[in-house]
Amino acid sequence: MNLCTNAAHAMREKGGMLSVNLEPVIIQPDSARFYPDLAPGPYVSLSIKDSGSGIDLNIIDRIFEPFFTTKERDEGTGLGLAVVYGLIKELKGTIRVESKKGIGSNFTILLPRIQRPAKTESDEVCPIPHGTEKMLLVDDEEGLLIAQKKIFERLGYKVDICSSSTTALEIFKRNPKYFDIIITDQTMPKMTGAQLASELMKIRPDIPIILCTGFSDVISEEEAKAIGIKEFIMKPVVISDIASKVRAILGKQSNLSRALTDTQTP
């Protein structure tokens, strides 16, 4: 999703074509020298190709460095490709980029293919929990926001999105009781997700907040929960996991509200 968002940004002035291709490949022992960071064996190749502005050869070796960006200050943090690179390496894969200025770019990801037994009818499929509550999603990556909004809306939630943490705070201030839960990214310009959470809880201490991050060394789960954040989720986010946590948090909130109502009833 991050690579597709970058491709869209590269084509927004003149338009173009984005193609995504997935195919199995096998690295043979005699061709392993072309992939020094990979062991021979079966892999899956994912390529994301665009016909956008391309990447200058003078900076192409730096694009995976943390905080390196060619975007405007309010458009990104320079951590998107660094997160992508880190996740791929953690999965024992590799990523390569080919680009020509004015013609476009092609990112190719190779990940080890996992051999799994075929599923049987007896395999349990856990349904993703639904809901009807109102949520606010905050992330400076607009492509991710739009995708998450669609998913949560399909699950029945009423979803608002915001690509700026400072704007999200202003929206919340106007009607603190409107939202039932906030899901925010950690690394954003001007105000981090943890800082946003602290400000939101000053206004409404009981607002449930889920914090998502791709870097555990930026803030730990213990630090997040110490300031009142309900759940701490490492990226990449698995929708079934976050949907289950949303439902669990909102279920507890509902039970607590009913308990308070019962104690106040004469």
N, C-alpha and C positions, 0 to 999 in steps of 0.2 A: 504494500500500500504506500509506503514511504517513497519508494522508487517511482511509482506511478504518479504520485503527487508532484515529485520533482520534474518528471517528464511533462506533466501538464503545465507547470510553471514555465518550462523552457519553450513551450509552443503557444503561450497565451497571446503573444503579439501578432503572429502571422498564421496561427493555426498549424495543423499538421496531422500526422498519423501516429498513434500509439499501438504497438503490437506486443502481445504477451504470449510466449510459447513455452510449453512444458513437454519435455520428452526424456525417455530413459537413455542413458549412455553407459558405456563400460570403458573404464580406463585399463587397457592391457598393460602387462609388465613392460613390454618393449616401447610403450609410449609414455610411461610414467615420468620420464625425464622432462616432459613438457608440463608436468604438474608436480613440481617438487614438494608442494605442501600437502599433497594427497597420496594416499596409499592406493595401489591398484585395486579394482573391484567395481561393483555396480553403483551408479550414481543417478540422480535426477538432475537434469539441466533446466533451469528456469531463466529465460531471457526476457528482458524488458527493453524494447527498442522504440526510440522516438525520432521524429524528423524535426526537432527543435533547433535551438541556437547552438548546441554543441558546447564542449568544454575546452577552454584554452589549454594547450599543451603545457604551458608554463606552470599551471596549477593542478593538472590532473593527478599528479602524485600526492597531492595534499588533501584531496577531497574527503578522505576517510578520517582525517585528523579531527579530534574533538574541538568544537567551537570554530572550526574553519567554515566560512560561508561566503558566498557571493551575493546573497540576498540582502535586501534592505533590512535595517535594524529591527523593524516591527514585523518582519515577515518570517523570521525563524531564528533559532539559536545556534545553528551550526552543529547540532548534535544528531540530526536525523540519520545521516550516512554513517556516523560513528556507531550509532546503535545497531544499524543494519550489519555493519562489519563485525561488531562484537558478537552478535547473535549467530552469524554464520560460522565464525571461528569456534564458538562454543559447541556448535553442532558438527564440528570436524569437517567443515566445508571450505569453500573458497569463493571469492567474487572477483571478476575481471571486468574492466571497462575499456571500450573502444569508442573514440569520439573524434569528430572532425568539426571544426568551427564552421558554423553556418549550415551544416548538413545534418547533424544529429548525434545521438549517443546510443550505445548498446551495452547494457549491463547483463552479464551472464553469471548466474549463481549455480554452483555445483554442490549438491548435498548428498551424503551417503544414502543409498536406498536401503530401507529397512524391510527385511523379509518377515512378513506377518502371516500366521495361519489364516485361512479363509474363515470368515464369520459363518456361524451356523444359526439356525432359527432360534436356538436356545439362548443365544447371546442376549443379555439384557441391554435395552436401549433406554437410558434414563431421559425422560422428557425435560426440556428446558422450562423452568418455572416462568409463569406469566404474571402480569400485574396491571393495575390501572392507575398507579400513582403518578405524580408529576416529578420529573427529574430534570436537572440542568447538567449538561456535559460541557466541560471546559478543556480545550486543547488548542495549541497554536497550529496544529497540523489540520487544515480544513478538510482534506480528503478523508482522514480518519474520522473526524467529527461527523461528516455526512453519512459515512458507512455505518457508524455506531448508532446514529439517530434512526436510520432505516431499520436496523435490527431490533432496537428496543421498541420502536413503534409497532413492529410486527408482533412483539410479545405483549402488546396492549398498553404500554406506557405512553403518557403524554410527555413529549421530549422537547426541550429548548436547548439550543447549542450556542456556544460563545467561543470565539477564537482568541480572546484576550482576557487574561485574569483580572486586570483592572476594570474592564467593562463588566465582567461577570459580577464583581463586587458591587458596582453601581446598580446593576439590575436587581441584585438581591436586596440592597438597601431600600429599594422602592416598595417592595412587598415581601418582607422576611418570612411570612407564613405561607407563601404561595407554594414553594417547592417542598417535596417530601424527602428528597435525597440529592446530593451533589456528587458527581464523579469528575475528578480533575486530574490532569497530567501534572507532573512535578516540575519539569524543566520548561519554563516559559519566560519570554522577555518581561522585564520590569518587575514582575512579582511571581515567585515560585508557587507551586501548588500548596506547599506547606504554609507559606505566608498567607496565601488566600484563605486556607482553612482556618488559620488563627483569627483572621479578620472576620470571617463569617460567623465563627463561634462567639466572638465578642458581641455580635449583634443578636444572635440566637444560639445559645449554648447547646440546645438539644438537636441541632440540625445534623443528620447523619452524613458523613463525608467519606468517600472512598478515594484513596490516592494511588495513582498509577505511575510507575517510573521504570525506566530502562537501566538505571544506575543505582545499585544498592549502596555504593560508597558515597552517594550524594546525601541520602537520608536513609536510615535503617528503619525496619518495622517497629523496633522498640521506640525510636525517637518519634515516629509518626503517631503511634498510639499514646505516647506520653503527652502529646498536645491535644488529644481528644479525637483523632481520626479513627473511624470505626474499622476500616479494612485497608490493608496495604497490599497492592498487587504488582508483581513484576511483569514487565512487558517481555515478549508479546502476550497480549491479553487473549485468553480463551473465552469465548462468549458464554459457553455453558457455565464456566467457573464464576465469572463476574455476575451473570444473571442469578445464579444460586445465592451468591453473597448478598446481592441487592435484595432478593426475596427474604433471606434470613434476617437482615437488618431491619427491613420494613415490618416484618412479622413481629420482631421484638418490640419495635416502636408502637405498633398497634396494640399489642398485649399490655404494654406499660400504660398507654393512654386509657385502656379499658379499666385497668386496675386502679388508676388514679380517679377515674370517674366513679367507680364503685365505692371507693373510700369516702368520696365527697357526697354520695347520695345518702340522705337522712333515712 
